[in-house]
Amino acid sequence: MLITGGLGFIGSNLARQLVALGARVLIVDSLIPDYGGNLFNISGIEDRVRVNIADIRQQSTMNYLVRGHDVIFNLAGQVSHIDSMQDPYIDLDINCRSQLCAARSVPSQQRLRQRWCSPARGRSTGAPTRFQSPKHHLVRPTDVNGINKAAGEYYHLVYNNVFGIRACSLRLTNVYGLGSSSKHNRQGFIGWFITACAREP
């Protein structure tokens, strides 16, 4: 199995679970500073996973790395909503164009799991009812990050529908736990909020 963004909080925890289940795991991460990736996150399982420092924006690299993996978990991305508004082009490159690159790299017999978070959907126009689940609400991103994540998600789903890549998208909201970053508020607010509260006298 291959995990892009596998040295981040979500990816490294997934790697631990897969290793515990006996899976052969290849982690791909670009280790861009302040994006969450850290070799420390796989401490204790580093001898049971393979790690390739690579950027999913490189099509030829991804074409090579996806070979022979039954399932690909595509967790790589830029998650800061603040950064996306300050530098929308970087966010576009990582969360949109690179997702198309990742989708194009996957042979049709392989399975692709992609995760994004709730800002891709945006604010709800009303509470879900018994007959109307959240999936029926319109996609209304509230920032550049949400727009690019929504587009990246649709690339995967289009390749599922047109080219037979077995893809699904998971929307994870405000994930946190041991190993999540609390240095700043760009990797999710819960860890940062708890750290800020702990500093109060």
Z-matrix of the N, CA and C atoms (Angstrom, degrees):
N
C 1 1.447
C 2 1.524 1 109.15
N 3 1.324 2 115.64 1 147.27
C 4 1.454 3 121.10 2 -179.27
C 5 1.526 4 109.09 3 -117.61
N 6 1.329 5 115.92 4 136.77
C 7 1.455 6 121.04 5 177.42
C 8 1.521 7 108.29 6 -124.12
N 9 1.330 8 117.62 7 112.55
C 10 1.461 9 118.95 8 171.78
C 11 1.521 10 107.79 9 -82.74
N 12 1.336 11 116.14 10 145.18
C 13 1.457 12 118.95 11 -173.46
C 14 1.514 13 111.44 12 69.02
N 15 1.329 14 116.48 13 26.57
C 16 1.461 15 121.30 14 -171.67
C 17 1.508 16 115.80 15 -74.56
N 18 1.333 17 118.05 16 -7.40
C 19 1.461 18 120.03 17 176.55
C 20 1.524 19 112.15 18 -98.33
N 21 1.334 20 116.46 19 4.43
C 22 1.453 21 121.32 20 174.56
C 23 1.515 22 110.88 21 -83.92
N 24 1.318 23 116.24 22 -177.85
C 25 1.464 24 121.63 23 -176.81
C 26 1.531 25 111.56 24 -61.79
N 27 1.311 26 117.45 25 -54.25
C 28 1.462 27 120.32 26 -177.63
C 29 1.523 28 110.54 27 -67.92
N 30 1.331 29 116.49 28 -46.49
C 31 1.459 30 120.42 29 -176.74
C 32 1.514 31 113.38 30 -62.27
N 33 1.329 32 117.13 31 -41.74
C 34 1.464 33 119.66 32 -178.76
C 35 1.520 34 111.74 33 -69.68
N 36 1.334 35 117.27 34 -36.24
C 37 1.465 36 119.38 35 176.08
C 38 1.523 37 111.28 36 -67.75
N 39 1.326 38 116.76 37 -37.51
C 40 1.456 39 120.25 38 174.84
C 41 1.523 40 110.11 39 -63.28
N 42 1.337 41 116.75 40 -43.27
C 43 1.465 42 120.70 41 178.97
C 44 1.524 43 111.05 42 -58.25
N 45 1.308 44 116.88 43 -41.84
C 46 1.466 45 120.63 44 179.27
C 47 1.526 46 111.24 45 -61.22
N 48 1.317 47 115.83 46 -43.15
C 49 1.461 48 119.49 47 -179.75
C 50 1.528 49 111.54 48 -66.54
N 51 1.330 50 116.21 49 -41.94
C 52 1.467 51 119.78 50 -179.90
C 53 1.519 52 111.45 51 -65.78
N 54 1.334 53 116.96 52 -40.74
C 55 1.467 54 120.81 53 177.49
C 56 1.523 55 110.27 54 -62.10
N 57 1.331 56 116.80 55 -41.46
C 58 1.464 57 121.03 56 178.90
C 59 1.530 58 111.46 57 -61.99
N 60 1.334 59 116.31 58 -28.19
C 61 1.458 60 121.05 59 178.93
C 62 1.527 61 112.62 60 -87.44
N 63 1.341 62 116.12 61 -0.39
C 64 1.459 63 120.21 62 176.60
C 65 1.517 64 115.19 63 91.59
N 66 1.335 65 117.79 64 13.43
C 67 1.468 66 120.43 65 -178.16
C 68 1.526 67 110.39 66 -79.94
N 69 1.335 68 115.39 67 151.64
C 70 1.458 69 121.75 68 170.66
C 71 1.525 70 107.35 69 -89.58
N 72 1.319 71 117.21 70 121.49
C 73 1.461 72 121.66 71 -169.59
C 74 1.527 73 110.89 72 -120.50
N 75 1.324 74 114.92 73 130.15
C 76 1.462 75 122.09 74 169.75
C 77 1.521 76 107.88 75 -110.75
N 78 1.321 77 116.10 76 123.17
C 79 1.457 78 121.99 77 177.61
C 80 1.526 79 108.73 78 -99.96
N 81 1.329 80 116.06 79 130.56
C 82 1.460 81 121.55 80 175.37
C 83 1.525 82 107.42 81 -119.24
N 84 1.326 83 116.72 82 125.65
C 85 1.457 84 120.49 83 -179.35
C 86 1.520 85 108.46 84 -151.70
N 87 1.320 86 116.25 85 142.53
C 88 1.464 87 120.30 86 -179.42
C 89 1.522 88 112.61 87 -87.66
N 90 1.341 89 117.00 88 -13.55
C 91 1.466 90 122.50 89 -178.56
C 92 1.532 91 112.57 90 52.56
N 93 1.328 92 116.19 91 39.88
C 94 1.462 93 120.01 92 174.60
C 95 1.534 94 107.89 93 -65.27
N 96 1.334 95 118.48 94 128.99
C 97 1.472 96 120.50 95 -177.64
C 98 1.528 97 112.77 96 -53.75
N 99 1.324 98 115.79 97 137.96
C 100 1.469 99 124.76 98 177.10
C 101 1.524 100 114.10 99 68.98
N 102 1.340 101 118.07 100 11.05
C 103 1.462 102 119.87 101 177.72
C 104 1.526 103 112.48 102 -97.70
N 105 1.335 104 117.53 103 1.73
C 106 1.463 105 120.40 104 173.27
C 107 1.513 106 115.31 105 107.26
N 108 1.331 107 118.52 106 -20.74
C 109 1.454 108 120.45 107 -178.84
C 110 1.519 109 111.86 108 -74.16
N 111 1.346 110 115.82 109 136.33
C 112 1.458 111 120.22 110 -178.97
C 113 1.526 112 107.81 111 -158.22
N 114 1.334 113 116.43 112 130.30
C 115 1.461 114 120.21 113 178.96
C 116 1.526 115 111.89 114 -61.69
N 117 1.313 116 117.30 115 -24.97
C 118 1.464 117 120.86 116 177.37
C 119 1.528 118 111.28 117 -59.60
N 120 1.325 119 117.04 118 -28.57
C 121 1.466 120 120.73 119 -176.84
C 122 1.518 121 113.85 120 -64.49
N 123 1.331 122 117.71 121 -18.60
C 124 1.477 123 119.14 122 178.01
C 125 1.528 124 110.81 123 -109.42
N 126 1.328 125 115.87 124 20.53
C 127 1.457 126 120.03 125 176.74
C 128 1.527 127 110.16 126 -56.96
N 129 1.316 128 115.39 127 129.40
C 130 1.463 129 120.59 128 -179.42
C 131 1.514 130 113.86 129 99.41
N 132 1.339 131 117.23 130 -21.17
C 133 1.474 132 119.18 131 177.35
C 134 1.528 133 110.99 132 -123.42
N 135 1.349 134 117.30 133 8.88
C 136 1.463 135 119.72 134 -174.91
C 137 1.523 136 112.86 135 -60.92
N 138 1.330 137 117.30 136 -24.53
C 139 1.459 138 120.31 137 179.36
C 140 1.530 139 112.24 138 -85.72
N 141 1.336 140 116.62 139 -2.94
C 142 1.471 141 120.34 140 -179.00
C 143 1.523 142 113.08 141 -115.87
N 144 1.321 143 116.75 142 4.75
C 145 1.469 144 121.32 143 175.34
C 146 1.520 145 108.40 144 -130.56
N 147 1.313 146 116.17 145 158.69
C 148 1.461 147 121.75 146 171.29
C 149 1.522 148 107.60 147 -105.01
N 150 1.323 149 116.21 148 141.94
C 151 1.464 150 121.30 149 -178.30
C 152 1.522 151 108.84 150 -123.74
N 153 1.325 152 116.02 151 130.19
C 154 1.459 153 122.20 152 175.33
C 155 1.523 154 107.86 153 -123.30
N 156 1.327 155 116.68 154 117.81
C 157 1.461 156 120.77 155 178.23
C 158 1.526 157 107.18 156 -82.25
N 159 1.317 158 116.15 157 104.65
C 160 1.465 159 121.56 158 -175.93
C 161 1.515 160 109.16 159 -153.33
N 162 1.318 161 115.16 160 160.61
C 163 1.458 162 122.61 161 -177.52
C 164 1.527 163 108.75 162 -107.84
N 165 1.332 164 116.96 163 128.33
C 166 1.463 165 119.36 164 -177.85
C 167 1.519 166 112.70 165 -69.15
N 168 1.321 167 117.39 166 -7.82
C 169 1.464 168 120.07 167 175.96
C 170 1.522 169 112.14 168 -74.76
N 171 1.334 170 117.47 169 -11.84
C 172 1.460 171 121.99 170 179.88
C 173 1.527 172 109.41 171 -90.73
N 174 1.329 173 116.54 172 103.21
C 175 1.458 174 121.40 173 -174.34
C 176 1.532 175 112.88 174 -59.38
N 177 1.323 176 117.74 175 -45.80
C 178 1.463 177 120.23 176 -177.54
C 179 1.525 178 111.08 177 -63.88
N 180 1.319 179 116.53 178 -37.07
C 181 1.466 180 120.69 179 178.28
C 182 1.516 181 110.43 180 -65.07
N 183 1.324 182 116.58 181 -45.89
C 184 1.464 183 120.17 182 -179.63
C 185 1.527 184 111.60 183 -65.97
N 186 1.333 185 116.68 184 -37.92
C 187 1.474 186 119.37 185 177.63
C 188 1.517 187 111.11 186 -56.27
N 189 1.333 188 115.98 187 -37.08
C 190 1.468 189 120.75 188 -179.63
C 191 1.526 190 111.53 189 -76.90
N 192 1.333 191 117.05 190 -44.65
C 193 1.457 192 120.92 191 -172.19
C 194 1.529 193 113.62 192 -69.28
N 195 1.328 194 118.45 193 -29.19
C 196 1.468 195 119.49 194 -176.18
C 197 1.527 196 112.80 195 -76.92
N 198 1.313 197 117.57 196 -11.75
C 199 1.463 198 120.35 197 -176.29
C 200 1.527 199 111.42 198 -62.13
N 201 1.314 200 115.08 199 134.63
C 202 1.456 201 120.79 200 173.54
C 203 1.510 202 116.28 201 80.30
N 204 1.319 203 118.17 202 7.86
C 205 1.466 204 120.70 203 179.82
C 206 1.529 205 109.42 204 -107.37
N 207 1.325 206 115.69 205 124.50
C 208 1.460 207 120.65 206 -178.53
C 209 1.518 208 112.19 207 -69.15
N 210 1.328 209 116.34 208 -37.40
C 211 1.465 210 121.17 209 -177.27
C 212 1.522 211 108.91 210 -131.39
N 213 1.318 212 116.05 211 136.86
C 214 1.458 213 122.12 212 178.11
C 215 1.528 214 108.22 213 -121.68
N 216 1.314 215 115.37 214 124.04
C 217 1.467 216 121.42 215 175.30
C 218 1.521 217 107.16 216 -101.44
N 219 1.312 218 116.64 217 110.94
C 220 1.458 219 121.57 218 -175.96
C 221 1.522 220 109.63 219 -95.17
N 222 1.329 221 116.19 220 92.60
C 223 1.460 222 121.49 221 -175.83
C 224 1.522 223 112.70 222 -109.94
N 225 1.311 224 117.91 223 1.52
C 226 1.457 225 121.13 224 -178.32
C 227 1.523 226 110.42 225 -72.29
N 228 1.312 227 115.61 226 141.97
C 229 1.457 228 118.67 227 177.81
C 230 1.512 229 112.00 228 171.25
N 231 1.298 230 115.26 229 170.06
C 232 1.462 231 123.69 230 175.02
C 233 1.518 232 105.97 231 -102.08
N 234 1.328 233 117.96 232 120.40
C 235 1.463 234 119.83 233 -170.01
C 236 1.523 235 114.71 234 -104.09
N 237 1.317 236 117.80 235 -9.00
C 238 1.468 237 119.40 236 -174.68
C 239 1.524 238 111.66 237 -78.81
N 240 1.313 239 115.95 238 119.36
C 241 1.464 240 120.54 239 177.22
C 242 1.529 241 110.46 240 -70.82
N 243 1.332 242 115.67 241 -34.51
C 244 1.470 243 119.98 242 178.06
C 245 1.521 244 109.97 243 -63.77
N 246 1.326 245 116.39 244 -48.11
C 247 1.473 246 120.35 245 -179.95
C 248 1.523 247 111.39 246 -61.37
N 249 1.323 248 116.21 247 -36.19
C 250 1.470 249 119.19 248 -178.19
C 251 1.519 250 111.95 249 -64.18
N 252 1.317 251 116.62 250 -31.79
C 253 1.461 252 120.26 251 179.23
C 254 1.526 253 111.29 252 -79.82
N 255 1.331 254 116.46 253 -29.50
C 256 1.459 255 120.50 254 179.55
C 257 1.522 256 112.24 255 -81.09
N 258 1.325 257 117.23 256 -33.70
C 259 1.462 258 121.67 257 179.54
C 260 1.528 259 108.87 258 -138.32
N 261 1.327 260 117.47 259 77.70
C 262 1.463 261 120.72 260 -174.99
C 263 1.523 262 113.73 261 -65.12
N 264 1.330 263 117.76 262 -25.46
C 265 1.459 264 119.42 263 -177.29
C 266 1.523 265 112.05 264 -71.11
N 267 1.328 266 116.99 265 -37.96
C 268 1.466 267 119.83 266 175.94
C 269 1.519 268 109.82 267 -64.46
N 270 1.332 269 116.27 268 -43.16
C 271 1.454 270 120.35 269 178.66
C 272 1.526 271 110.61 270 -62.06
N 273 1.319 272 117.26 271 -42.14
C 274 1.465 273 122.16 272 177.29
C 275 1.523 274 110.57 273 -59.70
N 276 1.317 275 116.74 274 -43.35
C 277 1.458 276 121.59 275 -177.60
C 278 1.525 277 111.76 276 -65.82
N 279 1.335 278 116.70 277 -43.06
C 280 1.463 279 120.63 278 -175.21
C 281 1.517 280 112.45 279 -83.10
N 282 1.330 281 117.94 280 -44.84
C 283 1.466 282 120.77 281 -172.58
C 284 1.520 283 114.54 282 -91.69
N 285 1.317 284 117.60 283 -11.84
C 286 1.461 285 119.90 284 -178.92
C 287 1.528 286 110.94 285 -119.97
N 288 1.336 287 117.47 286 -66.09
C 289 1.461 288 119.66 287 -176.60
C 290 1.528 289 112.14 288 -60.73
N 291 1.329 290 116.90 289 -42.14
C 292 1.462 291 118.75 290 -178.42
C 293 1.523 292 111.67 291 -68.21
N 294 1.336 293 117.65 292 -26.58
C 295 1.466 294 120.05 293 177.16
C 296 1.525 295 111.06 294 -70.00
N 297 1.310 296 116.11 295 -34.99
C 298 1.461 297 119.86 296 173.23
C 299 1.525 298 109.66 297 -65.46
N 300 1.313 299 116.30 298 -41.04
C 301 1.463 300 121.59 299 177.01
C 302 1.526 301 110.34 300 -59.18
N 303 1.335 302 116.42 301 -45.57
C 304 1.463 303 120.93 302 -179.78
C 305 1.525 304 111.05 303 -63.54
N 306 1.327 305 116.78 304 -44.44
C 307 1.465 306 120.68 305 -179.12
C 308 1.528 307 111.24 306 -63.41
N 309 1.316 308 116.87 307 -40.41
C 310 1.460 309 121.27 308 -179.27
C 311 1.526 310 112.43 309 -68.74
N 312 1.333 311 116.99 310 -21.18
C 313 1.458 312 120.76 311 -177.00
C 314 1.520 313 112.92 312 -80.80
N 315 1.317 314 117.53 313 -17.47
C 316 1.461 315 121.14 314 -170.30
C 317 1.525 316 111.05 315 -89.23
N 318 1.345 317 118.27 316 121.18
C 319 1.463 318 120.49 317 174.55
C 320 1.519 319 110.77 318 -62.60
N 321 1.311 320 116.86 319 154.63
C 322 1.467 321 121.28 320 -171.46
C 323 1.520 322 113.52 321 -64.83
N 324 1.342 323 118.29 322 -24.21
C 325 1.458 324 118.43 323 -177.62
C 326 1.529 325 112.66 324 -82.22
N 327 1.317 326 117.17 325 -6.37
C 328 1.451 327 119.87 326 -178.72
C 329 1.527 328 111.08 327 -93.32
N 330 1.326 329 114.41 328 161.43
C 331 1.458 330 120.60 329 -179.56
C 332 1.519 331 109.99 330 -109.04
N 333 1.312 332 115.44 331 138.08
C 334 1.459 333 121.75 332 -175.60
C 335 1.513 334 109.38 333 -122.59
N 336 1.323 335 115.91 334 126.47
C 337 1.463 336 121.50 335 175.56
C 338 1.516 337 107.51 336 -114.48
N 339 1.309 338 116.38 337 126.37
C 340 1.447 339 120.62 338 179.67
C 341 1.510 340 108.79 339 -120.85
N 342 1.336 341 116.72 340 144.39
C 343 1.452 342 119.22 341 177.28
C 344 1.520 343 109.82 342 -123.05
N 345 1.303 344 114.13 343 137.33
C 346 1.463 345 120.74 344 169.61
C 347 1.501 346 107.50 345 -136.03
N 348 1.304 347 116.44 346 173.28
C 349 1.454 348 119.39 347 -178.09
C 350 1.516 349 110.87 348 -112.85
N 351 1.313 350 115.53 349 175.75
C 352 1.459 351 121.99 350 -169.50
C 353 1.517 352 116.85 351 -60.39
N 354 1.368 353 121.70 352 -28.14
C 355 1.468 354 118.52 353 -178.85
C 356 1.525 355 113.78 354 -59.91
N 357 1.322 356 118.36 355 -17.24
C 358 1.456 357 119.52 356 174.65
C 359 1.526 358 110.34 357 -63.13
N 360 1.330 359 116.56 358 -31.24
C 361 1.459 360 120.41 359 178.23
C 362 1.511 361 111.38 360 -84.88
N 363 1.328 362 116.91 361 -37.11
C 364 1.463 363 119.83 362 178.94
C 365 1.514 364 112.34 363 86.38
N 366 1.303 365 115.27 364 -166.27
C 367 1.462 366 120.32 365 -177.72
C 368 1.524 367 111.14 366 -74.75
N 369 1.304 368 114.90 367 140.81
C 370 1.453 369 120.46 368 178.03
C 371 1.522 370 110.01 369 -77.68
N 372 1.318 371 115.84 370 147.21
C 373 1.464 372 119.82 371 177.72
C 374 1.520 373 111.67 372 -90.36
N 375 1.302 374 116.25 373 -2.84
C 376 1.457 375 119.92 374 178.70
C 377 1.510 376 109.60 375 -179.48
N 378 1.314 377 116.75 376 161.49
C 379 1.458 378 120.66 377 -179.52
C 380 1.524 379 110.14 378 -71.27
N 381 1.344 380 116.97 379 140.77
C 382 1.462 381 119.11 380 176.27
C 383 1.520 382 110.53 381 -62.54
N 384 1.297 383 116.06 382 144.89
C 385 1.453 384 120.89 383 177.44
C 386 1.518 385 108.64 384 -111.93
N 387 1.294 386 115.37 385 179.10
C 388 1.462 387 120.45 386 179.13
C 389 1.517 388 110.86 387 -59.29
N 390 1.332 389 117.47 388 -30.63
C 391 1.455 390 121.34 389 -175.54
C 392 1.526 391 112.85 390 -103.58
N 393 1.325 392 116.67 391 -0.57
C 394 1.463 393 119.32 392 -178.27
C 395 1.523 394 108.69 393 -137.42
N 396 1.315 395 116.36 394 101.35
C 397 1.462 396 121.03 395 179.84
C 398 1.517 397 109.67 396 -80.88
N 399 1.358 398 117.82 397 166.29
C 400 1.467 399 120.53 398 -179.49
C 401 1.519 400 114.03 399 -58.55
N 402 1.340 401 117.98 400 -25.38
C 403 1.459 402 119.42 401 -177.50
C 404 1.529 403 111.99 402 -66.49
N 405 1.342 404 117.42 403 -16.46
C 406 1.453 405 120.46 404 179.73
C 407 1.528 406 112.52 405 -90.40
N 408 1.331 407 117.67 406 -3.45
C 409 1.453 408 120.57 407 178.08
C 410 1.522 409 109.74 408 -77.08
N 411 1.310 410 116.32 409 148.24
C 412 1.458 411 121.23 410 179.97
C 413 1.523 412 110.72 411 -64.75
N 414 1.341 413 115.57 412 146.21
C 415 1.459 414 120.78 413 174.25
C 416 1.522 415 107.36 414 -80.89
N 417 1.327 416 116.34 415 114.79
C 418 1.461 417 121.88 416 -178.39
C 419 1.523 418 109.19 417 -134.17
N 420 1.333 419 118.20 418 78.31
C 421 1.467 420 120.75 419 -177.89
C 422 1.527 421 111.41 420 -58.57
N 423 1.327 422 114.71 421 147.65
C 424 1.462 423 120.12 422 -177.31
C 425 1.524 424 112.75 423 -103.46
N 426 1.336 425 117.51 424 -4.03
C 427 1.465 426 120.47 425 177.90
C 428 1.520 427 109.24 426 -157.00
N 429 1.340 428 115.58 427 177.92
C 430 1.466 429 121.27 428 -177.90
C 431 1.523 430 110.77 429 -61.56
N 432 1.322 431 116.76 430 -39.90
C 433 1.453 432 121.29 431 179.62
C 434 1.526 433 110.95 432 -58.10
N 435 1.321 434 116.46 433 -44.97
C 436 1.458 435 120.57 434 179.41
C 437 1.519 436 112.87 435 -65.22
N 438 1.331 437 117.24 436 -38.48
C 439 1.466 438 121.24 437 178.30
C 440 1.524 439 110.29 438 -62.04
N 441 1.331 440 116.49 439 -48.22
C 442 1.454 441 119.83 440 -176.82
C 443 1.523 442 112.46 441 -69.20
N 444 1.330 443 116.96 442 -35.50
C 445 1.455 444 119.56 443 177.23
C 446 1.523 445 111.16 444 -67.34
N 447 1.317 446 116.47 445 -38.74
C 448 1.461 447 119.86 446 177.29
C 449 1.527 448 110.66 447 -63.53
N 450 1.343 449 116.68 448 -43.54
C 451 1.465 450 120.51 449 178.46
C 452 1.524 451 110.72 450 -63.40
N 453 1.342 452 116.43 451 -43.40
C 454 1.464 453 119.90 452 178.47
C 455 1.510 454 111.76 453 -61.02
N 456 1.318 455 116.64 454 -39.38
C 457 1.459 456 120.87 455 177.66
C 458 1.525 457 111.18 456 -62.44
N 459 1.323 458 116.46 457 -43.65
C 460 1.461 459 119.99 458 -179.18
C 461 1.523 460 112.43 459 -67.31
N 462 1.347 461 118.14 460 -31.40
C 463 1.467 462 120.05 461 174.33
C 464 1.526 463 110.07 462 -58.13
N 465 1.328 464 116.05 463 -45.72
C 466 1.455 465 119.85 464 -179.44
C 467 1.528 466 111.27 465 -63.74
N 468 1.316 467 116.18 466 -42.19
C 469 1.459 468 119.17 467 -177.91
C 470 1.526 469 111.71 468 -69.95
N 471 1.338 470 117.47 469 -34.98
C 472 1.465 471 120.55 470 176.38
C 473 1.523 472 110.24 471 -64.51
N 474 1.326 473 117.29 472 -42.43
C 475 1.469 474 120.05 473 178.78
C 476 1.520 475 110.98 474 -67.79
N 477 1.322 476 116.94 475 -27.94
C 478 1.458 477 120.92 476 172.56
C 479 1.525 478 110.23 477 -65.55
N 480 1.322 479 116.77 478 -47.32
C 481 1.459 480 121.28 479 -174.50
C 482 1.522 481 113.42 480 -75.82
N 483 1.335 482 117.28 481 -34.80
C 484 1.462 483 120.65 482 -173.18
C 485 1.527 484 112.11 483 -94.51
N 486 1.334 485 116.88 484 -41.49
C 487 1.459 486 119.97 485 -172.56
C 488 1.525 487 113.66 486 -108.65
N 489 1.301 488 117.49 487 0.60
C 490 1.457 489 120.07 488 174.67
C 491 1.512 490 115.39 489 80.29
N 492 1.347 491 117.61 490 11.46
C 493 1.461 492 119.21 491 173.77
C 494 1.523 493 107.42 492 -70.96
N 495 1.313 494 116.65 493 126.00
C 496 1.467 495 120.45 494 -176.61
C 497 1.522 496 109.03 495 -79.29
N 498 1.314 497 116.03 496 91.80
C 499 1.461 498 121.22 497 -173.69
C 500 1.516 499 111.35 498 -116.75
N 501 1.297 500 114.98 499 148.33
C 502 1.462 501 120.49 500 170.45
C 503 1.517 502 107.96 501 -144.61
N 504 1.306 503 116.51 502 156.49
C 505 1.452 504 121.96 503 -177.21
C 506 1.519 505 109.67 504 -121.12
N 507 1.315 506 115.65 505 133.05
C 508 1.457 507 121.80 506 179.37
C 509 1.524 508 109.19 507 -112.01
N 510 1.310 509 116.61 508 129.98
C 511 1.464 510 119.98 509 178.17
C 512 1.516 511 108.93 510 -103.41
N 513 1.319 512 114.97 511 106.59
C 514 1.460 513 121.34 512 -178.28
C 515 1.521 514 108.62 513 -101.71
N 516 1.312 515 116.59 514 133.15
C 517 1.459 516 120.93 515 -173.72
C 518 1.523 517 111.40 516 -115.83
N 519 1.335 518 116.07 517 122.89
C 520 1.469 519 122.44 518 173.13
C 521 1.527 520 112.92 519 51.14
N 522 1.318 521 116.36 520 53.22
C 523 1.463 522 119.68 521 178.14
C 524 1.527 523 109.51 522 -71.39
N 525 1.314 524 115.72 523 146.53
C 526 1.459 525 120.42 524 179.44
C 527 1.516 526 108.48 525 -158.56
N 528 1.317 527 115.60 526 168.65
C 529 1.458 528 120.99 527 178.42
C 530 1.512 529 110.25 528 152.03
N 531 1.339 530 116.09 529 -171.95
C 532 1.449 531 121.11 530 179.51
C 533 1.524 532 109.64 531 -60.91
N 534 1.303 533 115.78 532 128.13
C 535 1.461 534 120.44 533 -179.64
C 536 1.510 535 114.00 534 99.43
N 537 1.324 536 118.14 535 -11.15
C 538 1.460 537 119.40 536 178.17
C 539 1.529 538 109.35 537 -75.34
N 540 1.317 539 116.36 538 149.04
C 541 1.466 540 121.22 539 -174.97
C 542 1.520 541 110.92 540 -71.84
N 543 1.331 542 115.11 541 137.85
C 544 1.464 543 120.18 542 174.98
C 545 1.530 544 110.44 543 -128.89
N 546 1.347 545 116.98 544 14.33
C 547 1.468 546 120.76 545 -178.94
C 548 1.518 547 112.07 546 -72.44
N 549 1.340 548 116.12 547 -32.36
C 550 1.459 549 120.38 548 -177.93
C 551 1.529 550 108.06 549 -153.41
N 552 1.324 551 116.88 550 176.16
C 553 1.465 552 120.62 551 -175.70
C 554 1.522 553 112.40 552 -95.57
N 555 1.317 554 118.37 553 18.26
C 556 1.462 555 120.62 554 -176.93
C 557 1.519 556 112.62 555 -92.70
N 558 1.338 557 118.05 556 -7.19
C 559 1.460 558 121.45 557 179.87
C 560 1.528 559 111.43 558 -114.23
N 561 1.299 560 117.64 559 24.64
C 562 1.458 561 121.48 560 -176.61
C 563 1.517 562 109.70 561 115.60
N 564 1.307 563 115.74 562 145.36
C 565 1.464 564 118.87 563 -170.97
C 566 1.518 565 113.80 564 -90.02
N 567 1.326 566 119.55 565 -19.49
C 568 1.466 567 119.89 566 -172.02
C 569 1.533 568 111.56 567 -66.41
N 570 1.346 569 117.00 568 -50.05
C 571 1.459 570 119.81 569 178.82
C 572 1.514 571 111.75 570 -60.65
N 573 1.333 572 115.91 571 -41.52
C 574 1.459 573 120.69 572 179.19
C 575 1.531 574 110.55 573 -65.78
N 576 1.311 575 116.67 574 -40.16
C 577 1.463 576 121.00 575 -179.89
C 578 1.526 577 110.67 576 -64.24
N 579 1.337 578 116.68 577 -44.07
C 580 1.462 579 120.05 578 179.99
C 581 1.524 580 110.67 579 -64.27
N 582 1.348 581 116.07 580 -41.54
C 583 1.459 582 120.19 581 178.31
C 584 1.523 583 111.21 582 -62.41
N 585 1.330 584 116.45 583 -43.47
C 586 1.466 585 120.53 584 178.70
C 587 1.520 586 111.92 585 -61.84
N 588 1.333 587 116.11 586 -40.15
C 589 1.467 588 120.06 587 178.46
C 590 1.536 589 111.03 588 -66.03
N 591 1.335 590 116.38 589 -37.95
C 592 1.456 591 120.34 590 -179.02
C 593 1.515 592 111.86 591 -67.20
N 594 1.346 593 116.93 592 -25.51
C 595 1.443 594 120.62 593 179.46
C 596 1.521 595 113.57 594 -78.48
N 597 1.324 596 115.43 595 -19.06
C 598 1.474 597 119.39 596 -178.27
C 599 1.534 598 109.86 597 -66.83
N 600 1.338 599 117.42 598 139.83
C 601 1.484 600 120.22 599 -179.94
C 602 1.526 601 111.56 600 -67.68
